[in-house]
Amino acid sequence: MSDNNNKKAAATEDKTSVFSNSLIWFGAGVSIAEILTGTYLAPLGFTKGLLAIVLGHLIGGLMMFAAGMIGGRTGKSAMETVKMSFGENGGKFFSLLNVLQLVGWTAIMIYDGSLAANNIFSTGSWVWALVIGVLILVWILIGITNLGKINTIAMAALFVLSLILFKVIFFGGASVGSIPADVLTFGAGVELSVAMPLSWLPLISDYTSKAKKPTQATAASVIVYNLVSVFMYVIGMGAAIYTGESDIASIMVKAGLGVAGLLIIIFSTVTTTFLDAYSAGVSSISIWKKINEKWAAVAVTVIGMAGAMIFPMDDITNFLYFIGSVFAPMIAIQIADYFILKKSSKESSSVNISRLVIWVLGFVIYRLLMNVDMVVGNTLPDMIITIILCLIAGKLLKD
């Protein structure tokens, strides 16, 4: 009996609290990539741009919550929950796609962070890529359940520094700069705002599945992330509108932030990219059980560092749209299966052909909808169509 009690106590200790999950997702939201994406919305003007940001995050946040709840209730990692709908080998296909997008995100985040840091203290962007990469490795080796006080201190510092940056942009006495020509539609702005929360769909269950209180942890994670993400988007959009600058590092230099600006850039990059690398390790296990998730995360970080040093990654809009076209129909199918059709949480056959066919249709529909300007963007319509196709297949095939 005592052994069983000890095992239960150890399992409970390994679980994460609502507060620690909130800190993790606060760190995910404070990101240079979010600020840069926000600058793309400047052509809409502040009022329409803000509306697009809020609407996009509302849509993306609801999808994040649904994905996180599946993992929280079942205790399965994100890619293990995918196997419930697509089968063992079908799930491996999405795990591979997820690892590839996370390697891409790791490289992009390190690239953006190193360029911005180098604009403040010019020592060579490759040096800053190395510094950021090493700090990410430290975060990984410490481990998600042991970050505790380090994450609390880092998040508190980032919060204060982000408020300073907000004050500099909106209350620094700058007049409205030259806003770019209106080449962005409102629907496209919504889609760019959906894209960031959508990119976390294949990751959130990696954290909610380890939570002591899954429902509360999922809700807190989604609310905290989306509020912070909206804040970062607004900083980026405001910077482009009110200072005429899309380079956030230049704004920090002009404001005399210096070391403070450098800290914002480095630690926001580390706390966000850590999640990408860590989840790449978790997803790797879904492909091959013998992989060690921590060392896989280390390998992803090293590859990301190398990519950031070698390849230019200045425009990520096509990358964001590709992520949407892959993972929006995937999570739509999971939502239909788990919440509506009430399918068993056990993994289905080796490959669930009907779900894979529906996903291909959802992928194609998303790409076609990119050519249609809709007020709500194309993620939400694509997901609704995919869910309907899934429900029809469920009735016809009795599965």
N, C-alpha and C positions, 0 to 999 in steps of 0.2 A: 504493500500500500504506500509506504513511504517513497519508494522509487517512482510510482505513478504520480504522486503529489509533486515530487521534485521535477518530473518531466513537464507537468502542467505549469508549474511555477516558471520554469525556464522558457516555455513557449510564450507565456504571458509577458515575460521580461523582454522577449524579442519583438513584441508588438509595439507599434508606434502610436503616440498619443495624437489627439486632435490638434493640439498646439504644434507639435513637431511637424505634422503634415502641412499645417498652415504656413509654417516657416519655410518648408521646402518649396511650396508653390508661390510664396512671396518672392523667393529667390529666382524662381522660373520667370516671373513676370518682370522683374527689374532686369532689363536686357537691352543692350545696344541694338539688337536686331529689331526689337519692338519699336524703339525710337526711330530707327531708319525707315521702317515700314510706315510709320506715322507720317514721315515727311512726304510720302507719295500721295497723301490725301490733301495736301495744300491747295491744289487747283480747285477743290470744292468750296473753298472758303471755310471760315471757322465754324459757323452754325451748321451748315450742311455736312461738313466733315465730321463734327462731333456727333451728329445724329447717325451718320453711317458707322462710326466707330462703336457707338453704344448698341445699335441694332445688330451689327455683326457679332459683337461679343455676347449679346443675349442669345443669338442662335447657336454660336459655337459653345457657349457655356452650358446650355441645355444638353447638347450632345456629349459634352465632357462629363456631365453629371450621370447621364445614362450609362456611359462606358464605365465610369468609376464604380457605380453601384453594382454592375455585373461582377466585377472583380472583387468588390468588398463582400458581397453576399456569398460568393462561391469560394473565396479564399484563393482564387487562381490569378496568376500574373496575366498581364494584358494579352499576350499572344497565346496563352493557354485557354483563355476565354474564347478566342477566335476559333479554336479547334472544336468547340461545342457546336458551332454552326457549319464549319467548312470541313470537318473531319481532320484526322491526324495529319495526313500529308497536305491537305488543303491549308491547314494552319501553318505548316512549315513554309509554304509558299509566301504567305503574308509575313511570317517571321523574317524571312530573307529580305523582303521588300522593306520591312521596318528597320532591319539592321543597316541596309544600304542608305535609307533616308537619314538615319541617326549618325552614320559616318559622315554624310553630307552636312548635316547640321553642326556636328562637332567641328568640321573644317571651316564652315562659314562663320561660326561664332568666334573661333580663335582668330580667323582672318580679320573680321570686323574689329575685334577687340585690340589686336596688335596694331592695325592701321591707326585706330583712334588714339591708342597710347603713344604711338610714335609721333603723332601730330602734336602731342603735348611735350614729350621729352624725346627728342630725336636721337635715338641710339641705333636705329635699324629695326624695321618691323619684324624681322626674323628673331631678333633678341626678345622682343615682347611676346612673340608667338611661343617661344621657348619658356619664358617666365610663366605665362598663362597656362601652358600645357603642364608644366611641373606642378603648379598649384592644383590643377584639376586632378592630377595623379595623387596628390596628398589627400584631397577630399575622398577619392575612391578608396584609397588604402585605409583611411580612418573608418569608412563604412557608414551607411545611412543611419543605422541605429545608434551609432556612437558620436554623431556629429554634435548633438546637444548644444553645449555652451558655445562652441565655435560658431555654429550656425546662428545662434541667438545674437552674438556680438556682431557678426558680419551683417545680419539683416538689419539690426538697429542702426549701424553705421550707414548702410545703403539707404535706409529710409530717410535719415537726416540729410544726407548728401543729395538725394533726389529732390527733397523739398527745397534745398538751396538752388538746385538747377532750375526748378520750376519758377522760383522767385526771380532768378536772373532773367529768364525768358519773358515772363508775363508782367513783371513789375520792375524791369530794368530801364524803363523809359524809352524803349525802342518803338518807333512807329511802324505801321504796316509796310513791309517791304514789297518788292515787285513779285506778285503772285504769278506762277506760271500760267500759260494759256490753258483754258478749260478743256483739257484733253481727256479728263477722267470723268466717267459717268458716275452717278450716285450708286448704281448697282455694282459697278466695279469697285467702288470704295467700300461698300458693304462686304464684298467678297474678299478684299484684302484684309478686312477686319476679322472676318470669320476664319481666315487662313491660319492665324496663330493659335487660337484655342483648338482648332481642328488638328493642327500638327501634334498636339499632345494626346489625342484620342488613343493612339496605340501605346501610350506610356502610363496613363494615370492609374490603371489597375495594378501596375507594378508596385504602387505605394499604398493604395487603398486596401489591397489584399492583405497587407501587413498591419492594418490599423486595429486597435483594440475596439473602437466603435466605428464600424465601417460607414454607416449612414451619416453620422455627424462629421466624420473625417472627410468624406467625399464632398458633402455640402460646403464645409469650411474651405477645402482645397479649391473648389471651383469658384466660390465667391471671392476668396482672397486673390487667386490668380487673375480672374477677369477684371476686378477692380484695379489692381496694380497694372495690368496690361493696358487697360483703357487710359490710365494715368500716363504711362510711357508713350502710347500713341499720341496723346494730346501734347506731350512735351515735344515730340518730333514734329507734329503738324504745326504747333505754335512756333517752333524754332524756324521752320521754313517760311511761315507767314509773317512773323513779327521781326525777324532778324535778317531774313533773306538768305539764311545759311541752312544748308541741309547737312553740313558736316558738324556733328555735335561736339567734336573735339575743338573745332575752331571757336565755337561759342564759349566753351569752357576757358579757352586761352584768353579770349577777349574780356571775359568776366573776371579774369585773374584768379580762377579757381586753382590752377596749378596742381599741387599734390592732391588736393581734394578731388579734382576732376579725374586724375589718374586713378585714384582709389575706386571711384564710381565705375570707371571703365573696366578695371582689372577684376574686381570682386563681383560685379554684375555678370561679367562674362564667365567667371569660374562657377558661380552658383547655378547658372542656367545650363552651362555646357556639361557640368557634372551629371545632371539628370539625363542628358542625351547619352553620354558614355555609359552610365550605369545601366540604363534601360536597354542599351545595345547588348550589354553582357547578359541581362536577364532574357532577352529575346533569343540570344544565341543558344541558350539551353533548350529552347523549344525546337530548335533545329537538330541539335545533337546533345543528348543528355550528359555526355562525358565532359563537356566544356565547363571550365570553371568560370563563373560569371564575373568574378572580380578581375581575373587576368584577361578575360575577353574585353572588359571595359578598359583596362590598361592598354590593350592592343589598339582598340578603337581611338583612344586619345592620342596615341603615338602616330597612327595613320592620319588623324585629323591635323595634328601639328605639322606633319610633313606636307600634307595637302595645302595647308594655309601658307606655308613658306614658298610653295612652288607655283600654285595656280591662282589667277585673279578671280575673285568672286564678288564683283561689285553690284550686280543686279540679280536679285533672288526672286523676282516676281514669277518667272516661269517655274522655278522650283516650288514655290508656294502653291501655284495652281496644280502642278503635278501631284503634290501631296493630297490636295483636296480631291482630285479625280480618283485617286487610289483608295483613300481611307474613308471618304464620305459614304460611298455605297457599301463599304465593308461594315461600318458601324450601323448603318441603316438595317442591314440584314440581321445583325446581332440584336438590335432593338426589337425588330419584328419577332424573331425567334424566342427571345428570352421574356420579353414583357407582354407580348400579345398572343403568340402561339403557345407560350408556356412550354417550350421544348425542354427536355431533360438536360441537366447540367453535365451529364456524361458526354464524353466525346463520341461523335457519330462515326460512321464508316471511314475507311481510309481517305476517300475524297467524296464530299457531298457534291455530286455533279450539278444538281439543280441550283444549289446556292452559288456555285462557281459561275454558272451560266448567267444567273441574275446579276452577279457582281460585274461580269463583263459588259452586260447591257447597261448597268449603272455607270460604269466607267465611260462608255461611249456616249451615253446621254449627257453626262457632265461636260464632256469635251464639246458636244454640240451646243449645249446651253451657254457655253462661253461666248458664242457668237450672238446671243440674244441678250439685250439689255433689260433686266428685270430689277425692280426696286429692291427686292430682298436678296439680290445676288443669285447665283445658280446652285449653291450648295443645298439650301433648303428644298427647292423644287426637285432637285435630283434625289434627295433622300426620301421625300414623300413618294415619288414615282417608284423608287426601289422598294420601299416598304410595301406598297400596293402589289407590286409584282411578286414579292415574297409571300404575301397573304394569299394571293391567287394560287401560287404554286403549292402552298401548304394545304389548301382545300382540294386541289386537283390530285395531288400525289399522296394525300393522307399521311404526310410525314411530320 
